[in-house]
Amino acid sequence: MLVYQSAVTLDEGRIDRALHSMCKYYAGEVCNDVVRKCLQVFGGYGYCKDYPIERIYRDAKITEIFDGTAEIHKVIISKEMGVR
């Protein structure tokens, strides 16, 4: 729902920085959690280039830093909430 709400605001021509930051931050966190758990299934083989999970793990990690780091998104969200 967070992604859909973010897309609706963009379609309407509105920019809600806090909402978009929440969306990016949450999606990146969920992506990394899922991939990390999947990597656990493969054990040490998950780090070998012979298995696609190795590439997926590298790709998932970039979501934490691409288009603003997770820390920047946290700052934007906290400012919107009025937290110092």
Stockholm file with secondary structure:
# STOCKHOLM 1.0

chainA/1-84         MLVYQSAVTLDEGRIDRALHSMCKYYAGEVCNDVVRKCLQVFGGYGYCKDYPIERIYRDAKITEIFDGTAEIHKVIISKEMGVR
#=GR chainA/1-84 SS CHHHHHHHHHHTTCCCHHHHHHHHHHHHHHHHHHHHHHHHHHGGGGGSTTSHHHHHHHHHHHTTTTTSCHHHHHHHHHHHHTCC
#=GC SS_cons        CHHHHHHHHHHTTCCCHHHHHHHHHHHHHHHHHHHHHHHHHHGGGGGSTTSHHHHHHHHHHHTTTTTSCHHHHHHHHHHHHTCC
//
